[in-house]
């Protein structure tokens, strides 16, 4: 008589199994928090504010705090009407609390990104009723390169993402539960998003919800439309969003045209005045999405093949729609910027996590592909930088202590990978930990190439050589925009300005101290005024061939940019340019 098979048994008693799962979830959440601390906060102030966006936005906030000009943001002494003031308010508050430095400038973006992770986690857990997909969604978002970039850069986009995610996911849950209070809170978040970066968030919100309602018209679309038409909830939006816009229109003639038409319509049609945006075709963002959503872009094909029977299908579909609308809108717009579509990353993280919720561990094939792509990205970055610099010169001038944050981060990444492989931790952490290596390289390169990326050391060297000299910029503010932040001057005059970010300020305040022409700078130097001029590398030949360059002595130079002391004899005459 054959022996009957033994009864099926669990490998652990039920209480022990529950305890093991609870411990695994706790470790997973600890991993998310650790990655948040490392990827978003570690070494945040270890490198100087960079030229272009970082220096520009920090200068606006510093000036707002110093001068108390709270209604209209000002850049280097003149109005800067491109964006609303909320981001600058928070930057100024951070400067007041923690002093004006790189850490306090970037802390607003890092904090906003951290709150976005909490919103994603809470939303997915509420809809799915499970910790695992919520944890995975937060893990995907925090370790996407584009999200890390937003969190570690002085730009309003991380703050915009926080408020926009709160508005979209909050309104989704409000509609699912019928909570008008939650809808009002979501529209309050949308109003704050408008005060961060203008009406774009309102447009995207409307497009996403309009298409969602149309898609669900036969089921609950009519009820969704009636729910969203609640005037009391929209009055909350109006109370928050309208006062600043009305006050700005009343105090500044022409503001309505510049802000509403030029910045919100002509910008995306490629006809903004002045025209200073990048352009590109419909596929412009395809390679950028690969980088911005690395390493998780590798799992997109598998998520598409999984099918529709996943966790929380409604939230997954809504997130996919939001992601698609954002990418489609910016792809269709004439104006392009590398970081625009990064706004879609939180929604991509939610969708991907819900589609892959059945996988307790990542597939091995994707792990291998992520590792290969990571090596390729790092090699490509080193190669691209090597084409622009001479490494022997860079290494000779580097302050090696500045490489410590990157080295520490690399050591932590290697230790974490060893722990995951040898102690049975969830291997999703291996994919999420890949950006640690990329960030370690980025911190090292940022320190090594600071002379090209920031004006901090150049300003310090020039002021040490001529502490009594007045600093001026030659024509261009944007490429050396960190200079006003690191200078002690309230306003740094720009000689023969052609800076796009100062263009509207010059139309409104043509006589401001911000602007000086070549002839006046020549005359002031001839009359004995101590003047030094910061010249960006791309304008160096032009400057040296100008009347000012003929009487300029080099004070300091870094990465091609230079600071020159004007030494004009009293007998010198400004040369007249003959007419053709």
C-alpha positions as a printed NumPy array, in Angstrom:
array([[  0.   ,   0.   ,   0.   ],
       [  1.584,   3.305,  -1.026],
       [  2.372,   5.809,   1.643],
       [  0.053,   8.867,   1.497],
       [  1.744,  12.174,   0.899],
       [  2.28 ,  14.336,   3.967],
       [ -0.199,  17.154,   4.524],
       [  0.725,  20.53 ,   3.105],
       [  2.361,  22.701,   5.732],
       [  3.445,  26.3  ,   5.911],
       [  7.166,  26.865,   6.284],
       [  6.427,  29.023,   9.336],
       [  3.512,  29.237,  11.77 ],
       [  1.054,  32.022,  10.897],
       [  2.187,  34.419,  13.675],
       [  5.828,  33.9  ,  12.699],
       [  4.978,  34.405,   9.012],
       [  3.149,  37.653,   9.808],
       [  6.069,  38.824,  11.908],
       [  8.506,  38.009,   9.103],
       [  6.431,  39.94 ,   6.568],
       [  6.122,  42.892,   8.956],
       [  9.898,  42.882,   9.418],
       [ 10.413,  42.739,   5.642],
       [  8.08 ,  45.708,   5.138],
       [  9.86 ,  47.66 ,   7.89 ],
       [ 13.229,  46.952,   6.285],
       [ 11.843,  47.998,   2.92 ],
       [ 10.584,  51.299,   4.293],
       [ 13.911,  51.815,   6.035],
       [ 15.583,  51.289,   2.666],
       [ 13.365,  53.946,   1.06 ],
       [ 14.147,  56.423,   3.848],
       [ 17.866,  55.661,   3.646],
       [ 17.874,  56.209,  -0.112],
       [ 15.92 ,  59.436,   0.368],
       [ 18.555,  60.684,   2.802],
       [ 21.424,  59.672,   0.52 ],
       [ 20.05 ,  60.548,  -2.915],
       [ 18.208,  63.753,  -2.033],
       [ 20.042,  65.21 ,   0.978],
       [ 23.581,  63.841,   1.271],
       [ 26.24 ,  66.374,   0.276],
       [ 23.594,  68.927,  -0.671],
       [ 25.813,  71.857,   0.254],
       [ 29.151,  70.328,  -0.684],
       [ 29.369,  72.12 ,  -4.025],
       [ 28.832,  75.736,  -5.029],
       [ 25.694,  77.127,  -6.611],
       [ 25.942,  76.553, -10.337],
       [ 25.64 ,  79.186, -13.026],
       [ 22.442,  79.558, -15.043],
       [ 19.38 ,  78.362, -13.094],
       [ 20.805,  77.94 ,  -9.589],
       [ 22.644,  81.243,  -9.436],
       [ 19.75 ,  83.1  , -11.038],
       [ 17.005,  81.823,  -8.702],
       [ 19.159,  82.2  ,  -5.59 ],
       [ 20.011,  85.776,  -6.573],
       [ 16.305,  86.636,  -6.946],
       [ 15.508,  85.249,  -3.483],
       [ 18.527,  86.917,  -1.869],
       [ 17.496,  90.259,  -3.34 ],
       [ 13.891,  89.762,  -2.244],
       [ 15.039,  89.198,   1.322],
       [ 17.535,  92.08 ,   1.317],
       [ 15.242,  94.695,  -0.257],
       [ 11.851,  93.534,   0.975],
       [ 10.407,  93.577,  -2.569],
       [  7.803,  90.885,  -1.954],
       [  5.272,  91.62 ,  -4.694],
       [  7.392,  91.265,  -7.831],
       [ 10.554,  89.152,  -7.962],
       [ 13.613,  91.212,  -8.932],
       [ 16.79 ,  89.96 , -10.593],
       [ 19.92 ,  92.025, -10.079],
       [ 17.954,  95.197,  -9.376],
       [ 15.19 ,  95.04 , -12.014],
       [ 11.765,  93.316, -12.167],
       [ 11.761,  89.665, -13.19 ],
       [  8.169,  88.884, -14.263],
       [  8.675,  85.394, -15.683],
       [  7.392,  83.423, -12.676],
       [  5.214,  83.946,  -9.577],
       [  6.915,  84.515,  -6.207],
       [  6.104,  81.48 ,  -4.014],
       [  9.357,  79.625,  -4.687],
       [ 11.332,  82.799,  -3.986],
       [  9.396,  83.354,  -0.748],
       [ 10.438,  79.921,   0.498],
       [ 14.039,  80.414,  -0.652],
       [ 14.19 ,  83.756,   1.153],
       [ 12.775,  82.141,   4.311],
       [ 15.429,  79.421,   4.098],
       [ 18.148,  82.064,   3.705],
       [ 16.805,  83.916,   6.736],
       [ 16.792,  80.749,   8.865],
       [ 19.995,  79.047,   7.723],
       [ 22.038,  81.841,   6.12 ],
       [ 22.408,  82.241,   2.378],
       [ 24.473,  79.287,   1.213],
       [ 24.239,  76.381,  -1.194],
       [ 22.632,  74.035,   1.331],
       [ 19.864,  76.431,   2.339],
       [ 19.193,  77.222,  -1.324],
       [ 18.8  ,  73.55 ,  -2.297],
       [ 16.972,  72.517,   0.877],
       [ 13.621,  73.774,  -0.464],
       [ 13.808,  71.46 ,  -3.479],
       [ 15.026,  68.51 ,  -1.399],
       [ 12.241,  69.011,   1.143],
       [  9.597,  69.287,  -1.578],
       [ 10.854,  66.078,  -3.196],
       [ 10.782,  64.284,   0.169],
       [  7.171,  65.333,   0.752],
       [  6.305,  64.124,  -2.767],
       [  7.527,  60.644,  -1.792],
       [  5.221,  60.671,   1.241],
       [  2.29 ,  61.706,  -0.956],
       [  2.994,  58.882,  -3.398],
       [  3.34 ,  56.323,  -0.614],
       [  0.122,  57.42 ,   1.1  ],
       [ -1.836,  57.516,  -2.149],
       [ -0.813,  54.056,  -3.375],
       [ -1.328,  52.492,   0.053],
       [ -4.778,  54.054,   0.35 ],
       [ -5.888,  52.8  ,  -3.051],
       [ -4.246,  49.365,  -2.98 ],
       [ -4.648,  48.631,   0.718],
       [ -1.125,  47.228,   0.762],
       [  2.281,  48.403,   1.89 ],
       [  4.336,  46.601,  -0.773],
       [  3.23 ,  48.56 ,  -3.898],
       [  3.293,  51.821,  -1.933],
       [  6.849,  51.162,  -0.856],
       [  7.869,  50.218,  -4.394],
       [  6.301,  53.387,  -5.841],
       [  8.257,  55.567,  -3.42 ],
       [ 11.407,  53.559,  -4.139],
       [ 11.027,  54.011,  -7.893],
       [ 10.433,  57.74 ,  -7.59 ],
       [ 13.266,  58.528,  -5.178],
       [ 15.818,  56.641,  -7.291],
       [ 14.911,  58.053, -10.722],
       [ 17.704,  60.287, -12.02 ],
       [ 15.326,  63.039, -13.115],
       [ 13.69 ,  63.198,  -9.684],
       [ 17.094,  63.308,  -7.989],
       [ 18.1  ,  66.161, -10.315],
       [ 15.016,  68.194,  -9.395],
       [ 15.553,  67.566,  -5.681],
       [ 19.188,  68.687,  -5.724],
       [ 18.851,  71.802,  -7.898],
       [ 17.74 ,  75.321,  -7.041],
       [ 14.76 ,  75.406,  -9.38 ],
       [ 11.002,  75.67 ,  -8.72 ],
       [ 10.253,  72.359, -10.455],
       [ 10.546,  70.099,  -7.388],
       [  8.144,  72.376,  -5.503],
       [  5.842,  72.423,  -8.528],
       [  5.917,  68.615,  -8.651],
       [  4.99 ,  68.379,  -4.957],
       [  1.929,  70.627,  -5.263],
       [  0.878,  69.149,  -8.62 ],
       [  1.128,  65.561,  -7.343],
       [ -0.885,  66.59 ,  -4.275],
       [ -3.523,  68.176,  -6.525],
       [ -3.805,  65.246,  -8.946],
       [ -3.68 ,  62.338,  -6.504],
       [ -5.728,  64.214,  -3.919],
       [ -8.476,  65.014,  -6.404],
       [ -8.447,  61.367,  -7.576],
       [ -9.055,  60.11 ,  -4.041],
       [-11.586,  62.892,  -3.448],
       [-13.596,  61.73 ,  -6.452],
       [-13.346,  58.074,  -5.386],
       [-14.56 ,  58.835,  -1.854],
       [-16.906,  61.725,  -2.647],
       [-15.06 ,  63.986,  -0.197],
       [-15.564,  67.635,  -1.11 ],
       [-13.178,  68.694,   1.626],
       [-10.418,  66.661,   0.045],
       [-11.305,  68.173,  -3.343],
       [-11.001,  71.676,  -1.854],
       [ -7.618,  70.751,  -0.337],
       [ -6.495,  69.389,  -3.712],
       [ -7.486,  72.61 ,  -5.483],
       [ -5.66 ,  74.587,  -2.804],
       [ -2.54 ,  72.584,  -3.722],
       [ -3.228,  73.348,  -7.389],
       [ -3.432,  77.071,  -6.59 ],
       [ -0.064,  76.869,  -4.83 ],
       [  1.353,  75.119,  -7.91 ],
       [  0.125,  78.095,  -9.966],
       [  1.94 ,  80.439,  -7.576],
       [  5.131,  78.43 ,  -8.084],
       [  5.351,  78.343, -11.874],
       [  2.296,  79.894, -13.44 ],
       [ -0.803,  78.599, -15.181],
       [  0.799,  75.511, -16.723],
       [ -0.263,  73.306, -13.811],
       [ -3.877,  74.483, -14.167],
       [ -3.823,  73.63 , -17.879],
       [ -2.375,  70.156, -17.283],
       [ -4.846,  69.509, -14.455],
       [ -7.732,  70.428, -16.744],
       [ -6.472,  68.286, -19.631],
       [ -5.931,  65.219, -17.457],
       [ -9.311,  65.406, -15.773],
       [-11.164,  66.231, -19.007],
       [ -9.77 ,  63.134, -20.74 ],
       [-10.343,  60.963, -17.663],
       [-13.996,  62.056, -17.492],
       [-14.494,  61.464, -21.224],
       [-12.94 ,  57.998, -20.989],
       [-15.262,  57.07 , -18.108],
       [-18.302,  58.895, -19.474],
       [-20.448,  55.774, -19.832],
       [-19.757,  54.591, -16.297],
       [-19.252,  57.424, -13.83 ],
       [-18.058,  60.284, -16.061],
       [-21.148,  62.439, -15.517],
       [-20.883,  62.057, -11.747],
       [-17.184,  62.974, -11.893],
       [-17.99 ,  66.108, -13.883],
       [-20.674,  67.202, -11.4  ],
       [-18.334,  66.491,  -8.494],
       [-15.527,  68.57 , -10.009],
       [-17.847,  71.488, -10.755],
       [-18.224,  72.287,  -7.039],
       [-18.002,  76.106,  -6.855],
       [-16.996,  76.051,  -3.183],
       [-13.898,  73.998,  -3.903],
       [-12.949,  76.244,  -6.826],
       [-13.461,  79.326,  -4.668],
       [-10.637,  78.027,  -2.466],
       [ -8.46 ,  77.9  ,  -5.573],
       [ -9.418,  81.478,  -6.512],
       [ -8.826,  82.869,  -3.011],
       [ -5.256,  81.519,  -3.045],
       [ -4.257,  82.018,  -6.698],
       [ -5.856,  85.333,  -7.698],
       [ -4.617,  87.993,  -5.19 ],
       [ -0.986,  88.046,  -6.341],
       [ -1.923,  88.119, -10.021],
       [ -4.342,  91.01 ,  -9.477],
       [ -1.86 ,  92.975,  -7.353],
       [  0.906,  92.523,  -9.936],
       [ -1.369,  93.747, -12.749],
       [ -2.335,  96.819, -10.717],
       [  1.242,  97.778,  -9.831],
       [  3.075,  97.027, -13.099],
       [  1.901,  98.357, -16.439],
       [  2.133,  95.718, -19.13 ],
       [  2.446,  92.844, -16.652],
       [ -0.681,  91.1  , -17.937],
       [  0.683,  90.876, -21.503],
       [  4.166,  89.816, -20.426],
       [  3.037,  87.228, -17.899],
       [ -0.141,  85.743, -19.373],
       [  0.527,  85.999, -23.104],
       [  4.285,  86.137, -23.566],
       [  5.263,  83.632, -20.857],
       [  2.317,  81.241, -21.091],
       [  1.357,  81.252, -24.769],
       [  4.18 ,  82.602, -26.923],
       [  6.786,  80.642, -24.932],
       [  5.296,  77.271, -25.891],
       [  4.651,  78.421, -29.462],
       [  8.348,  79.249, -29.837],
       [  7.632,  82.984, -30.242],
       [  8.46 ,  84.321, -26.809],
       [ 10.082,  87.755, -26.522],
       [ 13.025,  87.522, -26.147],
       [ 13.415,  84.162, -27.848],
       [ 15.8  ,  82.238, -25.597],
       [ 14.303,  78.744, -25.435],
       [ 15.553,  75.527, -26.977],
       [ 13.562,  73.897, -29.748],
       [ 13.236,  70.342, -30.979],
       [ 11.02 ,  67.841, -32.75 ],
       [  8.287,  65.597, -31.402],
       [ 10.842,  62.95 , -30.388],
       [ 13.046,  65.415, -28.503],
       [ 12.226,  63.868, -25.122],
       [ 12.642,  60.189, -26.029],
       [ 16.371,  59.942, -25.136],
       [ 15.841,  62.319, -22.224],
       [ 13.122,  60.107, -20.77 ],
       [ 15.579,  57.197, -20.835],
       [ 18.013,  59.24 , -18.722],
       [ 15.464,  60.965, -16.487],
       [ 13.676,  57.706, -15.64 ],
       [ 16.854,  55.63 , -15.363],
       [ 17.181,  52.926, -14.039],
       [ 13.474,  52.073, -13.991],
       [ 12.963,  52.688, -17.696],
       [ 14.389,  49.188, -18.175],
       [ 11.262,  47.706, -16.567],
       [  8.759,  49.547, -18.787],
       [  8.488,  46.744, -21.405],
       [  7.745,  44.142, -18.726],
       [  5.174,  46.424, -17.077],
       [  3.403,  46.823, -20.415],
       [  3.294,  43.026, -20.899],
       [  1.927,  42.31 , -17.429],
       [ -1.675,  42.93 , -18.479],
       [ -4.523,  44.866, -16.93 ],
       [ -5.183,  42.691, -13.866],
       [ -2.887,  44.516, -11.5  ],
       [ -3.238,  46.211,  -8.125],
       [ -5.461,  49.31 ,  -7.982],
       [ -6.177,  49.433, -11.737],
       [ -8.044,  52.762, -11.541],
       [ -5.098,  54.581,  -9.951],
       [ -2.704,  52.893, -12.389],
       [ -4.776,  54.072, -15.375],
       [ -5.129,  57.579, -13.965],
       [ -1.381,  57.825, -13.38 ],
       [ -0.668,  56.532, -16.893],
       [ -2.994,  59.182, -18.321],
       [ -1.317,  61.944, -16.28 ],
       [  2.119,  60.762, -17.409],
       [  1.016,  60.61 , -21.041],
       [ -0.573,  64.075, -21.039],
       [  2.535,  65.68 , -19.523],
       [  4.916,  64.044, -22.017],
       [  2.604,  64.724, -24.981],
       [  2.114,  68.383, -24.082],
       [  5.801,  69.162, -23.782],
       [  6.625,  67.104, -26.879],
       [  4.093,  69.114, -28.903],
       [  5.255,  72.493, -27.537],
       [  7.913,  74.375, -29.494],
       [  9.866,  75.369, -26.391],
       [ 11.936,  72.539, -24.963],
       [ 14.01 ,  72.022, -21.828],
       [ 15.658,  68.824, -20.656],
       [ 13.853,  68.802, -17.31 ],
       [ 10.287,  69.677, -18.374],
       [  9.063,  66.076, -18.587],
       [ 10.532,  65.251, -15.168],
       [  7.129,  66.346, -13.84 ],
       [  5.808,  62.999, -15.148],
       [  8.19 ,  60.892, -13.022],
       [  5.986,  60.632,  -9.865],
       [  3.049,  59.407, -11.965],
       [  5.302,  56.994, -13.861],
       [  6.502,  55.635, -10.501],
       [  2.935,  55.033,  -9.316],
       [  1.943,  53.312, -12.559],
       [  5.053,  51.144, -12.725],
       [  4.796,  50.069,  -9.073],
       [  1.151,  49.057,  -9.44 ],
       [  1.841,  47.107, -12.624],
       [  4.769,  45.266, -11.061],
       [  3.192,  44.705,  -7.651],
       [  3.005,  40.929,  -8.225],
       [  6.809,  40.683,  -8.421],
       [  8.387,  40.254,  -4.989],
       [ 11.837,  40.456,  -6.558],
       [ 12.964,  42.119,  -9.813],
       [ 13.57 ,  39.798, -12.772],
       [ 17.225,  38.893, -13.255],
       [ 17.317,  40.034, -16.87 ],
       [ 16.414,  43.584, -15.88 ],
       [ 19.069,  43.564, -13.154],
       [ 21.732,  42.741, -15.724],
       [ 20.463,  45.395, -18.164],
       [ 20.405,  48.06 , -15.432],
       [ 24.001,  47.24 , -14.461],
       [ 25.142,  47.413, -18.097],
       [ 23.336,  50.707, -18.726],
       [ 24.722,  52.169, -15.521],
       [ 28.271,  51.414, -16.622],
       [ 27.53 ,  52.861, -20.076],
       [ 26.093,  56.108, -18.645],
       [ 29.066,  56.608, -16.34 ],
       [ 31.542,  55.922, -19.154],
       [ 29.676,  58.276, -21.506],
       [ 29.673,  61.051, -18.88 ],
       [ 33.424,  60.739, -18.312],
       [ 34.055,  60.685, -22.075],
       [ 31.871,  63.762, -22.686],
       [ 33.572,  65.747, -19.93 ],
       [ 36.974,  64.626, -21.18 ],
       [ 36.267,  66.214, -24.565],
       [ 35.819,  69.595, -22.872],
       [ 38.649,  69.643, -20.346],
       [ 42.259,  68.603, -19.891],
       [ 42.265,  66.147, -17.039],
       [ 45.853,  66.842, -16.021],
       [ 45.02 ,  70.522, -15.494],
       [ 41.797,  69.69 , -13.684],
       [ 43.481,  67.29 , -11.289],
       [ 46.311,  69.731, -10.615],
       [ 43.856,  72.456,  -9.552],
       [ 41.32 ,  70.31 ,  -7.688],
       [ 40.783,  70.484,  -3.962],
       [ 40.738,  66.793,  -3.193],
       [ 38.854,  67.269,   0.071],
       [ 35.851,  68.214,  -2.045],
       [ 35.781,  64.69 ,  -3.484],
       [ 35.06 ,  63.195,  -0.062],
       [ 31.227,  63.242,  -0.372],
       [ 31.345,  61.329,  -3.641],
       [ 33.83 ,  58.815,  -2.238],
       [ 31.666,  58.243,   0.852],
       [ 28.583,  57.787,  -1.316],
       [ 30.381,  55.263,  -3.538],
       [ 31.509,  53.29 ,  -0.492],
       [ 27.949,  53.239,   0.861],
       [ 26.637,  52.049,  -2.513],
       [ 29.109,  49.153,  -2.626],
       [ 28.405,  48.218,   1.   ],
       [ 24.652,  48.33 ,   0.367],
       [ 24.938,  46.084,  -2.694],
       [ 26.972,  43.579,  -0.672],
       [ 24.336,  43.588,   2.105],
       [ 21.522,  42.988,  -0.366],
       [ 23.312,  40.096,  -2.075],
       [ 24.58 ,  38.338,   1.051],
       [ 21.813,  38.961,   3.587],
       [ 18.697,  38.228,   1.587],
       [ 17.364,  41.772,   1.372],
       [ 14.877,  42.714,  -1.317],
       [ 16.689,  43.014,  -4.639],
       [ 14.566,  45.942,  -5.76 ],
       [ 17.114,  47.855,  -3.662],
       [ 19.849,  46.845,  -6.111],
       [ 18.098,  48.704,  -8.942],
       [ 17.231,  51.627,  -6.674],
       [ 20.819,  51.829,  -5.462],
       [ 22.296,  52.201,  -8.951],
       [ 21.877,  56.026,  -8.948],
       [ 24.084,  56.155,  -5.843],
       [ 27.064,  55.376,  -8.061],
       [ 25.949,  57.929, -10.669],
       [ 25.468,  60.562,  -7.947],
       [ 28.891,  59.794,  -6.481],
       [ 30.413,  60.465,  -9.9  ],
       [ 28.335,  63.635, -10.31 ],
       [ 29.489,  65.01 ,  -6.949],
       [ 33.094,  64.334,  -7.852],
       [ 32.804,  65.915, -11.298],
       [ 30.936,  68.935,  -9.94 ],
       [ 33.721,  69.622,  -7.488],
       [ 36.451,  68.928, -10.043],
       [ 34.86 ,  71.148, -12.705],
       [ 33.645,  73.924, -10.398],
       [ 35.555,  76.557, -12.357],
       [ 33.375,  75.805, -15.389],
       [ 30.125,  75.358, -13.493],
       [ 30.162,  78.146, -10.901],
       [ 31.565,  81.648, -10.505],
       [ 32.231,  81.247,  -6.777],
       [ 36.   ,  80.707,  -6.829],
       [ 36.512,  83.184,  -9.643],
       [ 34.725,  85.911,  -7.657],
       [ 36.695,  85.051,  -4.517],
       [ 40.016,  85.244,  -6.398],
       [ 39.106,  88.549,  -8.045],
       [ 37.952,  90.181,  -4.806],
       [ 41.134,  89.024,  -3.11 ],
       [ 43.18 ,  90.668,  -5.892],
       [ 41.156,  93.9  ,  -5.9  ],
       [ 38.898,  94.187,  -2.895],
       [ 37.997,  97.833,  -3.582],
       [ 36.981,  97.263,  -7.204],
       [ 33.378,  97.4  ,  -8.338],
       [ 32.42 ,  94.182, -10.118],
       [ 30.707,  94.385, -13.507],
       [ 29.626,  91.658, -15.926],
       [ 30.321,  91.788, -19.63 ],
       [ 27.071,  91.484, -21.601],
       [ 25.902,  88.125, -20.274],
       [ 24.377,  87.419, -16.867],
       [ 23.076,  83.871, -17.371],
       [ 26.366,  82.075, -18.032],
       [ 27.88 ,  83.548, -14.825],
       [ 24.66 ,  83.985, -12.851],
       [ 26.215,  82.747,  -9.6  ],
       [ 28.458,  85.851,  -9.582],
       [ 25.857,  88.277,  -8.128],
       [ 25.013,  85.742,  -5.4  ],
       [ 28.64 ,  85.371,  -4.314],
       [ 29.442,  89.058,  -4.711],
       [ 28.89 ,  91.47 ,  -1.828],
       [ 27.356,  94.062,  -4.157],
       [ 23.619,  94.696,  -4.083],
       [ 23.598,  95.114,  -7.875],
       [ 26.248,  93.966, -10.35 ],
       [ 26.114,  96.231, -13.438],
       [ 26.003,  94.481, -16.806],
       [ 27.907,  96.176, -19.631],
       [ 25.953,  96.258, -22.913],
       [ 23.519,  93.665, -21.572],
       [ 22.058,  91.122, -23.957],
       [ 20.804,  88.826, -21.174],
       [ 17.37 ,  87.411, -21.922],
       [ 16.452,  87.215, -18.232],
       [ 17.085,  90.949, -17.83 ],
       [ 15.287,  91.929, -21.053],
       [ 11.891,  92.821, -19.591],
       [ 13.503,  94.449, -16.565],
       [ 15.37 ,  96.731, -18.949],
       [ 12.144,  97.661, -20.749],
       [ 10.562,  98.7  , -17.456],
       [ 13.691, 100.192, -15.811],
       [ 16.068, 101.292, -18.601],
       [ 17.883, 103.714, -16.271],
       [ 18.506, 101.146, -13.533],
       [ 22.021, 100.768, -12.151],
       [ 21.937,  97.226, -13.545],
       [ 22.698,  98.503, -17.037],
       [ 25.762, 100.373, -18.254],
       [ 27.134, 100.713, -21.765],
       [ 30.67 , 100.223, -22.953],
       [ 31.368, 103.922, -23.324],
       [ 30.198, 104.779, -19.793],
       [ 32.283, 101.998, -18.258],
       [ 35.286, 103.312, -20.203],
       [ 34.67 , 106.871, -18.945],
       [ 34.233, 105.799, -15.316],
       [ 37.472, 103.814, -15.391],
       [ 39.272, 106.763, -17.039],
       [ 38.02 , 109.009, -14.22 ],
       [ 39.665, 106.751, -11.657],
       [ 36.842, 104.439, -10.56 ],
       [ 38.235, 100.982,  -9.624],
       [ 36.373,  98.575, -11.886],
       [ 36.81 ,  94.88 , -12.621],
       [ 34.874,  93.076, -15.334],
       [ 33.885,  89.422, -15.322],
       [ 33.975,  88.105, -18.882],
       [ 32.406,  84.719, -19.777],
       [ 34.635,  82.443, -21.823],
       [ 32.48 ,  82.668, -24.98 ],
       [ 32.775,  86.481, -24.974],
       [ 36.473,  86.698, -24.193],
       [ 37.695,  87.446, -27.721],
       [ 35.05 ,  90.066, -28.233],
       [ 35.924,  91.763, -24.938],
       [ 39.665,  91.821, -25.565],
       [ 39.08 ,  93.403, -28.982],
       [ 36.785,  96.089, -27.514],
       [ 37.887,  99.502, -26.167],
       [ 37.591,  98.096, -22.653],
       [ 39.715,  95.039, -23.42 ],
       [ 42.5  ,  97.235, -24.754],
       [ 42.887,  98.657, -21.223],
       [ 42.292,  95.501, -19.18 ],
       [ 44.68 ,  93.7  , -16.842],
       [ 43.907,  90.096, -15.905],
       [ 43.135,  89.572, -12.202],
       [ 41.873,  85.98 , -12.16 ],
       [ 40.916,  83.261, -14.605],
       [ 39.166,  79.919, -14.285],
       [ 38.056,  77.568, -17.053],
       [ 38.334,  80.264, -19.679],
       [ 36.278,  82.919, -17.878],
       [ 38.282,  85.848, -16.596],
       [ 38.076,  88.908, -14.372],
       [ 39.918,  91.986, -15.672],
       [ 40.815,  95.244, -13.957],
       [ 40.167,  98.297, -16.141],
       [ 43.201, 100.587, -16.193],
       [ 42.328, 103.48 , -18.519],
       [ 44.744, 106.456, -18.716],
       [ 43.17 , 109.866, -18.205],
       [ 44.382, 110.887, -21.649],
       [ 42.649, 107.959, -23.353],
       [ 39.812, 108.722, -25.769],
       [ 37.029, 106.264, -26.481],
       [ 37.578, 105.22 , -30.114],
       [ 34.825, 106.127, -32.519],
       [ 33.637, 103.371, -34.83 ],
       [ 33.484, 104.771, -38.387],
       [ 30.246, 104.388, -40.279],
       [ 30.39 , 102.06 , -43.302]])
